Amino acid sequence: MKSLSWYHHDLSRHAAEALLLSNGKDGGYLLRKSHEGPNFYALSVRAKDSVKHFQVIQKGTGYSFGFNEFPTLKEFVNHFANQPLIGSETGTLIVLKCPYPRQVEEPSIYESVRVHTAMQTGRTENDLIADAPSLGTKEGYLIKQGAIIKNWKTRWFTLNRNELKYFKDKMFDEPIRTLDLKECSAVQFDYSQEKVNCFCLVFPERTFYLCAKTGVEADEWIKILRWKLSQIKKYR
């Protein structure tokens, strides 16, 4: 596996998302080690403005990915050379177009320091707090209840950093609304609506009711949104 040019070994989920979103292309992907165990890997794939992660399992000398079993590493890699089409739980279809290499050419150029002064005094190492928001991306179709007329409409949702946006449809660039998760107090399953797979986001001015296509998809949205809220509370 180490000989594979797009195997990034111990690259974290966060770093994979940052790398693919900032410098990768739609359909770009990389393989990395998973924290699940020694025989588990993660395939991180850029899908437009989000990054999805899929599990790859090593079984002896072979590999399992999706619905396929590959007896050897060579056959596993050849599968990607044919640009496979994969579908996620959200219904998103992604063509795996090109791998993101582990090594990229870099210039040996550095900026010159012209100004260098301390803006504060008396601080020590204990005052240094590393801070970076989790990207934690997710996207997919959800059915949303209207605010005034309580009808239900399908909308395309994207989650990135601390913003949950929803669009009229996937091909639209401008969101109908952007929800700041820093203002959200709770995310929970909801059984008050006459629909299944529903959950709600509680904001000071309104509670948003959303429904997923499946229970698995609703659970995934709830888990990542709750995780976002826990991270926001941690760094307040």
Rosetta silent file (secondary structure, phi, psi, omega in degrees, C-alpha in Angstrom):
SEQUENCE: MKSLSWYHHDLSRHAAEALLLSNGKDGGYLLRKSHEGPNFYALSVRAKDSVKHFQVIQKGTGYSFGFNEFPTLKEFVNHFANQPLIGSETGTLIVLKCPYPRQVEEPSIYESVRVHTAMQTGRTENDLIADAPSLGTKEGYLIKQGAIIKNWKTRWFTLNRNELKYFKDKMFDEPIRTLDLKECSAVQFDYSQEKVNCFCLVFPERTFYLCAKTGVEADEWIKILRWKLSQIKKYR
SCORE:     score description
SCORE:     0.000 S_00000001
   1 L     0.000  -35.687 -177.396    0.000    0.000    0.000 S_00000001
   2 L   -63.910  -22.957  179.814    2.865    2.410    0.791 S_00000001
   3 L   -77.214  -12.364 -179.458    4.011    2.226   -2.845 S_00000001
   4 L   -72.750  124.580 -172.846    0.691    3.700   -3.984 S_00000001
   5 L   -67.488  -19.979 -179.305    1.295    7.340   -4.947 S_00000001
   6 L  -110.224   20.157  172.143   -2.103    8.497   -3.636 S_00000001
   7 E   -93.416  119.042 -173.007   -1.938    6.681   -0.290 S_00000001
   8 L  -102.715   13.572  173.631   -1.492    9.359    2.395 S_00000001
   9 L    49.271 -104.747 -170.932   -0.972    6.978    5.348 S_00000001
  10 L   -94.015   21.548  176.195   -1.624    8.895    8.610 S_00000001
  11 L   -62.643  132.295 -177.819   -3.378   11.942    7.105 S_00000001
  12 L   -78.401  165.550  176.597   -6.291   12.860    9.374 S_00000001
  13 H   -59.032  -45.032 -179.832   -9.910   13.257    8.268 S_00000001
  14 H   -61.327  -46.472 -178.972   -9.695   17.014    8.873 S_00000001
  15 H   -65.769  -36.140  178.192   -6.474   17.375    6.851 S_00000001
  16 H   -64.203  -42.657  178.799   -7.921   15.276    4.002 S_00000001
  17 H   -64.678  -44.993  179.985  -10.977   17.522    3.826 S_00000001
  18 H   -61.920  -41.955 -178.480   -8.868   20.699    3.908 S_00000001
  19 H   -64.992  -49.437 -176.246   -6.547   19.346    1.215 S_00000001
  20 H   -70.673  -36.377 -179.202   -9.260   18.202   -1.194 S_00000001
  21 H   -73.752  -35.340 -176.226  -11.472   21.272   -0.726 S_00000001
  22 H   -85.177  -33.460 -171.991   -8.654   23.812   -1.091 S_00000001
  23 H  -130.524   -7.452 -178.721   -6.581   22.198   -3.818 S_00000001
  24 L   -89.456  177.361  178.749   -8.465   19.181   -5.180 S_00000001
  25 L  -114.708  162.253  175.123  -10.985   18.824   -7.985 S_00000001
  26 L   -60.622  124.592 -175.999  -14.532   17.521   -8.040 S_00000001
  27 L    91.952   -0.598  176.455  -14.146   13.734   -8.169 S_00000001
  28 E   -77.802  151.600 -175.720  -10.640   13.865   -6.710 S_00000001
  29 E  -152.841  163.083  175.010   -9.812   11.330   -4.021 S_00000001
  30 E  -149.155  157.831  179.014   -7.123    9.948   -1.755 S_00000001
  31 E  -111.018  138.162 -178.528   -6.644    6.884    0.405 S_00000001
  32 E  -144.743  167.112  178.745   -5.553    7.132    4.034 S_00000001
  33 E   -73.042  140.951  177.228   -5.300    5.039    7.170 S_00000001
  34 L  -100.097  150.710  178.357   -8.471    4.757    9.247 S_00000001
  35 L   -77.711   -3.278 -177.187   -8.574    4.911   13.040 S_00000001
  36 L   -67.207  -28.745 -178.789  -10.909    1.879   13.037 S_00000001
  37 L   162.661  176.019 -175.038   -8.020   -0.608   13.088 S_00000001
  38 L   -64.843  -25.098 -177.958   -4.908   -1.942   11.310 S_00000001
  39 L  -104.480   16.256 -177.031   -6.833   -3.395    8.345 S_00000001
  40 E  -114.177  137.590  177.715   -9.108   -0.413    7.805 S_00000001
  41 E  -129.443  163.187  178.289   -8.604    2.452    5.363 S_00000001
  42 E  -124.000  129.240  173.559  -10.632    5.525    4.417 S_00000001
  43 E   -98.844  113.365  179.990  -11.221    6.739    0.882 S_00000001
  44 E   -98.498  126.239 -172.915  -11.820   10.507    1.019 S_00000001
  45 E  -127.660  130.873  175.054  -13.601   11.874   -2.058 S_00000001
  46 E   -82.533  127.127  175.991  -14.409   15.449   -3.017 S_00000001
  47 E  -123.627   91.429 -176.722  -18.019   15.864   -4.172 S_00000001
  48 L    59.818 -105.193 -175.489  -18.411   19.474   -5.266 S_00000001
  49 L  -104.967   17.272  177.803  -18.292   21.493   -2.008 S_00000001
  50 E  -138.005  168.372  176.754  -18.051   18.614    0.445 S_00000001
  51 E  -123.778  127.587  179.074  -15.819   15.623    1.137 S_00000001
  52 E  -107.276  149.731 -176.585  -17.272   12.162    1.667 S_00000001
  53 E  -122.971  128.636 -178.329  -15.459    9.304    3.365 S_00000001
  54 E  -121.988  148.467 -176.857  -15.865    5.637    2.463 S_00000001
  55 E   -90.187  138.189  173.361  -14.444    2.581    4.181 S_00000001
  56 E  -123.115  130.748 -176.735  -11.969    0.183    2.561 S_00000001
  57 E  -118.405  129.562  175.200  -11.151   -3.067    4.375 S_00000001
  58 E   -86.752  128.671  179.197   -8.083   -5.213    3.827 S_00000001
  59 E  -124.787   94.649 -174.632   -8.816   -8.943    3.946 S_00000001
  60 L    68.801 -120.054  176.622   -5.572  -10.897    3.766 S_00000001
  61 L   -95.081   -3.082 -177.698   -3.970   -9.854    0.473 S_00000001
  62 E  -104.054  177.451 -177.134   -7.284   -8.581   -0.906 S_00000001
  63 E  -138.445  143.280  178.328   -9.441   -5.494   -0.420 S_00000001
  64 E  -114.958  127.289  179.479  -13.138   -4.869    0.032 S_00000001
  65 E  -146.002  123.938 -178.539  -14.700   -1.636   -1.203 S_00000001
  66 L    62.176 -127.663  179.348  -18.394   -0.974   -1.742 S_00000001
  67 L   -94.213    2.938 -172.364  -20.010   -4.036   -3.293 S_00000001
  68 E  -110.314  148.312  173.521  -16.731   -5.354   -4.729 S_00000001
  69 E  -117.167  130.875 -178.128  -14.017   -7.687   -3.487 S_00000001
  70 E  -117.854  118.656 -176.384  -10.546   -7.398   -5.022 S_00000001
  71 L   -61.928  -29.054 -177.197   -8.150  -10.379   -4.602 S_00000001
  72 L  -136.269  164.234  176.861   -5.030   -8.215   -4.950 S_00000001
  73 H   -63.886  -37.110 -179.484   -3.903   -4.618   -4.525 S_00000001
  74 H   -60.634  -44.095  179.742   -3.258   -4.403   -8.272 S_00000001
  75 H   -67.772  -34.685  176.446   -6.866   -5.291   -9.106 S_00000001
  76 H   -62.277  -46.270 -179.611   -8.060   -2.793   -6.500 S_00000001
  77 H   -68.251  -39.466  178.531   -5.999   -0.005   -8.095 S_00000001
  78 H   -60.986  -32.075  177.408   -7.054   -1.006  -11.632 S_00000001
  79 H   -59.597  -41.027 -179.868  -10.668   -0.560  -10.550 S_00000001
  80 H   -73.003  -27.770  178.395   -9.962    3.124   -9.847 S_00000001
  81 H   -63.851  -22.347 -179.639   -8.168    3.535  -13.181 S_00000001
  82 L   -94.163   16.345  176.260  -11.560    2.906  -14.853 S_00000001
  83 L    48.641   69.131 -179.385  -13.159    5.867  -13.038 S_00000001
  84 L   -66.549  151.974  175.285  -15.870    4.032  -11.049 S_00000001
  85 E  -102.300  125.408  178.707  -19.197    5.668  -10.232 S_00000001
  86 E  -124.180  151.076  179.009  -20.237    5.385   -6.584 S_00000001
  87 E  -120.920  137.864  179.930  -23.387    6.503   -4.799 S_00000001
  88 L   -95.789  178.541 -179.658  -23.647    7.575   -1.182 S_00000001
  89 L   -63.083  -25.903 -178.635  -26.554    7.260    1.255 S_00000001
  90 L   -77.050   -9.932 -175.909  -27.679   10.784    0.294 S_00000001
  91 L    93.262    0.106  178.053  -28.249    9.730   -3.313 S_00000001
  92 L   -72.053  130.105  176.481  -25.226   11.697   -4.493 S_00000001
  93 E  -102.961  131.926 -176.316  -23.447   10.046   -7.419 S_00000001
  94 E  -129.447  128.798  172.049  -19.709   10.639   -7.697 S_00000001
  95 E   -92.033  121.813  179.042  -17.336    9.669  -10.499 S_00000001
  96 L   -78.391   96.720 -169.544  -13.894    8.955   -9.050 S_00000001
  97 L   -86.186  -51.022 -173.849  -11.907   10.911  -11.617 S_00000001
  98 E  -149.688  136.781  178.475   -8.371   11.439  -10.380 S_00000001
  99 E   -75.723  149.293  176.910   -6.290   10.555   -7.306 S_00000001
 100 L   -93.845  117.969 -173.833   -4.648   13.286   -5.234 S_00000001
 101 L   -69.090  152.095  177.918   -0.904   12.515   -5.022 S_00000001
 102 L   -71.684  -35.991 -179.466    0.964   12.263   -1.740 S_00000001
 103 L  -112.890  128.457 -179.477    3.874   14.287   -3.110 S_00000001
 104 L  -126.567  139.145  178.812    3.326   17.559   -4.963 S_00000001
 105 L   -60.721  133.154 -179.373    6.001   19.840   -6.444 S_00000001
 106 L  -130.911  141.241  177.671    6.632   22.845   -4.225 S_00000001
 107 L   -77.213  146.564  176.557    8.699   26.002   -4.768 S_00000001
 108 L   -95.261   66.431 -177.413   11.570   26.739   -2.356 S_00000001
 109 L  -125.445  135.211 -179.075   10.568   30.376   -1.900 S_00000001
 110 L  -127.760  148.075  176.586   10.128   32.200    1.417 S_00000001
 111 L   -76.014  147.478  175.961    8.778   35.627    2.291 S_00000001
 112 L   -86.989  138.120  177.700   11.156   38.186    3.816 S_00000001
 113 L   -84.167  119.289 -179.542   10.298   39.481    7.304 S_00000001
 114 L  -109.150  -26.179  177.770   10.119   43.292    7.212 S_00000001
 115 L  -131.388  134.515 -178.920    8.170   43.956   10.414 S_00000001
 116 L  -153.096  101.238 -179.598    8.480   41.932   13.619 S_00000001
 117 L  -147.849  151.153  179.461    7.110   43.240   16.927 S_00000001
 118 L   -82.190  132.827  178.777    5.061   41.874   19.830 S_00000001
 119 L   -86.210  -19.590  177.420    1.483   43.157   20.065 S_00000001
 120 L  -138.083  165.438  179.396    1.197   42.040   23.723 S_00000001
 121 L  -131.256  160.396  174.341    3.578   41.402   26.608 S_00000001
 122 L    84.858   -3.146 -178.685    3.752   39.073   29.599 S_00000001
 123 L   -85.700  156.159 -179.283    2.212   36.057   27.912 S_00000001
 124 L  -127.280 -175.920  179.727    3.708   32.554   28.041 S_00000001
 125 H   -56.439  -32.338 -178.948    3.376   29.208   26.284 S_00000001
 126 H   -66.076  -18.686  179.841    0.269   28.483   28.382 S_00000001
 127 H   -87.787   -6.611  178.898   -1.529   31.360   26.652 S_00000001
 128 L   -82.253  117.799  179.952   -1.074   29.809   23.209 S_00000001
 129 L  -120.901  112.070  177.815   -4.318   28.138   22.169 S_00000001
 130 L   -70.620  134.850 -175.789   -4.368   26.341   18.814 S_00000001
 131 L  -145.086  128.756  173.669   -7.697   26.892   17.096 S_00000001
 132 L  -156.600  127.912 -179.049   -9.166   25.730   13.778 S_00000001
 133 L   -69.591  143.016  175.427  -12.826   24.979   13.030 S_00000001
 134 L   -69.769  137.328  176.956  -13.654   21.461   11.910 S_00000001
 135 L   -72.994  -49.076  174.207  -14.732   21.331    8.280 S_00000001
 136 L    39.907   59.038 -172.778  -16.952   18.282    8.910 S_00000001
 137 L   -79.847  149.572  172.299  -18.692   18.515    5.567 S_00000001
 138 E  -158.300  149.850  177.674  -21.926   16.821    4.571 S_00000001
 139 E  -149.484  160.998  177.678  -24.501   17.407    1.852 S_00000001
 140 E   158.867  169.673  178.061  -27.705   15.879    0.583 S_00000001
 141 E   -82.561  135.520  172.187  -31.423   16.294   -0.038 S_00000001
 142 E  -134.418  153.816  175.732  -33.740   16.790    2.934 S_00000001
 143 E   -95.941  125.365 -175.471  -37.439   17.615    3.105 S_00000001
 144 E  -115.045  137.821  176.258  -38.015   20.876    5.008 S_00000001
 145 E   -81.539  136.971  178.993  -41.200   22.198    6.559 S_00000001
 146 L   -68.666  158.109 -175.725  -42.127   25.772    5.629 S_00000001
 147 L   -77.108  -45.088 -175.558  -42.161   28.519    8.255 S_00000001
 148 L   -99.557  -59.847  173.740  -45.631   30.023    7.614 S_00000001
 149 L   -86.714  116.139 -170.658  -47.404   27.565    5.344 S_00000001
 150 L   -79.642   47.685  174.907  -46.590   24.220    6.922 S_00000001
 151 L   -92.525  168.856 -175.720  -46.028   22.380    3.655 S_00000001
 152 E  -114.398  132.371  179.174  -42.975   20.245    2.920 S_00000001
 153 E  -132.015  143.754  177.795  -40.454   20.907    0.168 S_00000001
 154 E   -79.727  129.471  179.370  -37.313   19.087   -0.882 S_00000001
 155 E  -131.632  154.347  177.049  -34.178   21.206   -0.529 S_00000001
 156 E   -93.463  122.403 -177.574  -30.459   20.615   -1.082 S_00000001
 157 E  -109.640  141.782  173.730  -28.492   21.036    2.162 S_00000001
 158 E  -130.897  138.045  178.378  -24.752   21.583    2.635 S_00000001
 159 E  -119.652  123.134  179.245  -22.860   21.571    5.913 S_00000001
 160 E  -149.139  128.257 -174.859  -19.429   23.193    6.132 S_00000001
 161 L    55.131 -122.679 -177.760  -17.672   24.477    9.239 S_00000001
 162 L  -108.904   25.204 -178.609  -20.435   26.006   11.377 S_00000001
 163 E  -121.128  129.446  173.127  -22.852   26.825    8.557 S_00000001
 164 E  -110.834  114.462 -178.125  -25.820   24.791    7.362 S_00000001
 165 E  -111.056  147.477  171.433  -27.102   26.124    4.035 S_00000001
 166 E  -130.127  142.708 -173.434  -30.104   25.051    2.031 S_00000001
 167 E  -120.449  160.081  176.823  -30.739   25.645   -1.657 S_00000001
 168 L   -60.738  -38.770  175.029  -33.750   25.342   -3.950 S_00000001
 169 L  -159.223  174.160 -173.362  -31.870   22.512   -5.687 S_00000001
 170 L   -62.705  -33.665 -174.166  -28.391   21.100   -6.082 S_00000001
 171 L   -81.969   -5.255 -179.746  -27.506   23.140   -9.190 S_00000001
 172 L   -82.844  139.687 -178.912  -28.214   26.533   -7.565 S_00000001
 173 L   -88.674  -32.624 -176.929  -25.215   28.558   -6.337 S_00000001
 174 L   -96.284  126.421 -179.782  -27.032   30.951   -4.007 S_00000001
 175 L   -73.427  152.285  172.148  -28.592   29.473   -0.859 S_00000001
 176 L   -67.774  -39.365 -178.690  -32.132   30.278    0.211 S_00000001
 177 E  -158.230  150.384  174.934  -30.808   30.646    3.739 S_00000001
 178 E  -118.052  122.817  179.375  -27.685   30.087    5.807 S_00000001
 179 E   -99.279  125.824  178.278  -28.108   28.821    9.371 S_00000001
 180 E   -87.419  111.843 -176.658  -25.347   29.683   11.853 S_00000001
 181 H   -67.006  -14.610  176.054  -24.945   26.649   14.108 S_00000001
 182 H   -66.301  -18.852  179.349  -23.435   28.851   16.829 S_00000001
 183 H   -97.788   -3.650 -177.661  -27.029   30.018   17.418 S_00000001
 184 L   -86.049  132.517 -177.181  -28.482   26.491   17.486 S_00000001
 185 L   -98.897  -22.250 -177.466  -29.258   25.106   20.966 S_00000001
 186 E  -162.584  150.772  172.048  -30.247   21.504   20.120 S_00000001
 187 E  -130.932  126.385 -174.928  -30.564   18.867   17.409 S_00000001
 188 E  -153.794  158.175  172.971  -32.875   15.949   18.081 S_00000001
 189 E   -61.866  147.865 -179.886  -35.151   13.316   16.577 S_00000001
 190 L  -129.018  131.711 -179.421  -38.699   14.563   16.145 S_00000001
 191 L  -119.231   12.584 -177.169  -41.876   12.497   16.351 S_00000001
 192 L   -85.317  -17.159 -178.380  -44.423   15.332   16.332 S_00000001
 193 L   -93.247  157.273  179.930  -44.772   15.454   12.555 S_00000001
 194 L   -85.609   46.588  178.328  -46.774   13.029   10.433 S_00000001
 195 L  -141.667  160.463  177.957  -43.602   11.892    8.701 S_00000001
 196 L  -101.246  164.706  177.009  -40.838    9.394    9.393 S_00000001
 197 L    60.094   37.202 -177.952  -37.070    9.985    9.700 S_00000001
 198 E   -98.125  150.926  172.297  -37.612   13.511   11.000 S_00000001
 199 E  -148.329  166.672 -177.140  -35.370   15.642   13.183 S_00000001
 200 E  -136.304  152.561  175.418  -35.318   19.264   14.241 S_00000001
 201 E  -115.118  123.569 -175.523  -32.840   22.079   14.844 S_00000001
 202 E   -97.816  117.999  175.793  -33.786   24.472   17.640 S_00000001
 203 L  -116.975  161.129 -177.913  -32.921   28.154   17.140 S_00000001
 204 L   -56.719  -39.252 -173.548  -34.030   31.120   19.303 S_00000001
 205 L   -96.422  -11.440 -174.720  -36.446   32.444   16.681 S_00000001
 206 L  -169.900  148.820  171.115  -37.589   29.173   15.089 S_00000001
 207 E  -105.302  125.093 -178.980  -37.383   25.390   15.151 S_00000001
 208 E   -94.341  125.779  179.238  -36.531   23.874   11.761 S_00000001
 209 E  -103.606  125.596 -176.427  -38.159   20.509   10.972 S_00000001
 210 E  -130.287  148.671  177.453  -36.321   18.287    8.472 S_00000001
 211 E  -130.092  136.771  176.778  -36.894   14.773    7.155 S_00000001
 212 L   -99.499  167.135 -178.475  -34.399   12.424    5.539 S_00000001
 213 L   -70.301  -36.471 -178.834  -35.091    9.694    3.017 S_00000001
 214 L  -131.543  163.524  176.700  -33.997    6.923    5.385 S_00000001
 215 H   -65.484  -34.790  178.709  -33.480    6.435    9.095 S_00000001
 216 H   -63.236  -43.761 -179.037  -29.763    5.867    8.501 S_00000001
 217 H   -67.403  -40.053  176.873  -29.432    9.197    6.726 S_00000001
 218 H   -61.583  -41.770  179.519  -31.358   11.032    9.452 S_00000001
 219 H   -63.371  -39.542  179.126  -29.083    9.460   12.063 S_00000001
 220 H   -64.278  -43.392  178.739  -25.972   10.585   10.150 S_00000001
 221 H   -62.713  -44.857 -179.269  -27.223   14.179    9.970 S_00000001
 222 H   -62.554  -43.905 -178.510  -28.077   14.218   13.664 S_00000001
 223 H   -61.434  -46.805 -176.476  -24.717   12.763   14.678 S_00000001
 224 H   -73.394  -33.845  177.994  -22.616   15.245   12.715 S_00000001
 225 H   -69.175  -40.396  176.467  -24.789   18.233   13.700 S_00000001
 226 H   -64.372  -38.717  178.181  -24.626   17.267   17.382 S_00000001
 227 H   -63.509  -39.989  177.039  -20.884   16.844   17.074 S_00000001
 228 H   -59.834  -45.787 -179.406  -20.663   20.340   15.577 S_00000001
 229 H   -62.637  -38.232  179.102  -22.610   21.786   18.504 S_00000001
 230 H   -65.818  -36.138  177.553  -20.348   20.020   21.005 S_00000001
 231 H   -69.251  -38.025  178.181  -17.281   21.505   19.289 S_00000001
 232 H   -62.757  -45.164 -179.294  -18.810   24.987   19.330 S_00000001
 233 H   -65.117  -36.160 -177.434  -19.546   24.714   23.078 S_00000001
 234 H   -62.783  -36.474 -173.489  -16.045   23.403   23.769 S_00000001
 235 L  -103.305   12.378  176.063  -14.324   26.461   22.288 S_00000001
 236 L   -76.810    0.000    0.000  -16.650   29.152   23.599 S_00000001
